Amino acid sequence: MATLTKFKIITLGLIGIFLITTGFGCKFLSKEAQEAMKPVEINYWRVLDNKTDSQDDFVDIINNYKAIHPNITINYKELRLEEYEETLLNAWAEDRGPDIFSIHNTWVGKYKNKILPMPKELILPQTTITGTFKKEPKIIMQPKTTPSLKSLKDKFVDVVYKDTVKGEQVYGLPLSIDSLALYYNKDILNSARIPLPPTTWSEFIEMIPKTTIIDKEGNIIQAGAALGTAKNIVNATDILSLLMMQNGTQVIDENNRATFNLASKNQEGIVPGEQALTFYTDFANLTKETFTWNEQMPEAFDAFIQGKLAFYFGYLNDLYSIQNQAPKLNFAIAPMLQIEGNPEINYANYWIETVSKKTKYPNETWDFILFAIQEEQAKLYLEKNKKPTALRSLIKKQEEDYDLSIFAKQVLTAQSWYRGNGGDLVKKIFNDLINETLKGGTEIKNLLNFAADKINQTF
């Protein structure tokens, strides 16, 4: 798969420059410091960013870190999503895997035993000035305390702590958080005499018949929304998860057991997860007024860029893909739909930077991640790549950006749910749940129980 891999190796400077230009010499260094100042080479792997196919995503941050730690070289490499996990696991099996790598926020449980959690303190060489009369530079080994759990709670939006902290251990930290939003075709809405996009699911339902065109043979010529199926909606699991959470479903409990099949604690006899599943699949149910989509339709994103779909639920990365593939499409983005009267809930989708348990450089790797998430450094990455922040301190600024505004406003209410060791297996289980519901013949409550049992087996 080497032809699919994009390599971005960043070589930055010569190790010896530091000691020459600063006037430091070995006579000032303890044996421990001399050992610490030996050249360090860190390999860093991430998933290829769709928007920045020809850019070095982290070059500025790596350059800035190199200026402080000239003995550390970071080799940065990006791989395509479809090859990422296989390449990662094969490399570790052959002891040539990366020191720092990215995982999706839903993969924490899956990769937990391969991750080195953030240490309580880091020990790296630091420069100090000694001497009463003759000031001389000296490199010492000074322990540095890593951020407390409270400080991380204060620094990042809520979903980060819930996803990355397990048993008071920090398994990784993000720079950016994406969330589902509502893309809409302005030409279709204009033709249907709809001046503004919906803000609630109730308003959305009213617009479906106005934006759906079905011919005499029952073929969908124009769909109001891509909802109801799993086969041709790449974000089906995320959308269904969001509907469940917005409807008050406890997807998993405090013991990390799937509970989306259970009745509400507040409303006897009501299973909010069942309501959400029925609501979702009704859009592909021929007998329902909301029917607007089926498995014969193209993939949802393709239908949208072809102008055959009024409403599409997607992430920020979709914006850049649409701009590249359909530059003449007259579309806009609105905040994710909410249930009127219920608390606002959005759906988080993001990547976490973490450290391999096999690394030879636990101090340097975690120090780099903590350096990268500092506000001034994170801004370099976010501005270059047009990404919504994971840091609370940068939200207000991003709300002023036309493309980022909606996504920046949603990060404070973005949620996810722990998927244990299942990772992408949960997606298959949810897709099967949707497919079996559409087939009929089995009570939905039984399908929900079966899906919950399968997910619990992965925990």
C-alpha positions, 0 to 999 in steps of 0.5 A: 500500500506504499503508493497510497501513503503520503510521507511528510518527513521533517528534518530540522537543523543540526544537533550540534548547533545548540552547543556551538551557538550557545557556548555550552560545552560538555564540561558544564554538563553532568553525566545525566545531562550529557545523556539527555542531550544525545540526539533523539529521533521521534516518529509521529504518525497521523491520519491524512487530513482531507483539506491539507493534502499538500501541506505540512500540518505540524511543520510550524509546531515542530519547528518551534519545538525544535528551537527549544529542544535542538537535540530532538528530531521529529519525523512526521508522517501521514497515512490515508485513513483506509490504510492507517490502522493496518499499517500501524499494527503491522509496524508495531508487530515488527518493532518499527511503529511510531512513538506518537500516533493519532487515534479516533476518539472512539478508539481509546478502549481499543488501543488502551493497552498500546498507549503510554498514559501521560506521566505525572512528571517529565524529566528533560534537560533545562538550561539554568545560569549559575555562578555568583560573579561569573555567570555560566550556563548549565544544563540540569535535569529538572522534573516538570509536573504535567497538567493536573486533571482539573487543569485539563478539565478547565482547558478543554471542552467537556467531551475531551475529559470524558473520552481521554481520561480513564481511571484518572489516567490521561490517554491522549489529548486533541487539538481539534474537535469536529461535530455534525452540522446541517448542510443544505442546498439553497436552490432546493429550499428556494424552489420550495419557498423555504426562506430559512433552514430548520433549527428543530427536528419538528421544523425539519419534518415539515420541510421533507415533503416540500423538498422531496420529488418522487416520480410515478414509478416511485423513484426518488428524483430529489431527496429531502434528506439522507436519513433512514438507511445505513448502507449509503449514509456514512455517518448513519451511526453518528446520526442515530447516536445523536438522536438517541442522546438528544432524546434522553437515551443513556447510551452507556451507563457509569459501568460502561455497559450499553443501556440504549435498549432500556426504558427511561428512568423518568418516563415509565414504559418509554424507551427513548432509544427505540423512539430515536431508532423508529424516527430515524428509519421512518425516513426510509419507510415507504408507508410514512409521510417522511419517506424521502430516502432508500437504499437505491439512492447514491451515497449521501455525500455524492447525492448532495454534491450532485444537487439531488439532496436538500439536507445532508448531515456532515462534518467540517471536513465535508465543507472542503470536499464540497468546495473542491468537488462541487465549486458551483453548488449553492449550499450553506451550513446551519447548526445541528438540529435539536429537539425543541425543549430539550438541552442542546446536544451535538455529536463529537468526532475527532482525533487524539494525539497519544504516545506508544507504550513501546516508545524509548522516549516517554518524556520527550514524546509527552512533552511534545504533545503538551507543547503542541496543545498550548494555545499559541502552538495550537493556533498555528495548526488550527489556522493553517488547517481551518479546524474547530478548536478543542481549547475553550480559550480559542472558541470566541475567536473562532466564532468570528470565522465564517466557515468555523463559526457554527462548529466552534459554537457546537464544541461546548455541547458536543458529546460522544460515548465510550465504545470499549474495545469495539471501535468500528465494530460498533458501527457495524452493529448499529448499521445492522440494527438499522437494516434489520429495523427496515426489514421488519418482522422483528420487534424493535425492542428485541433488535435493540436488546440484541445490539446492546448485548453484542456491544457489551461483549466488546467491553 
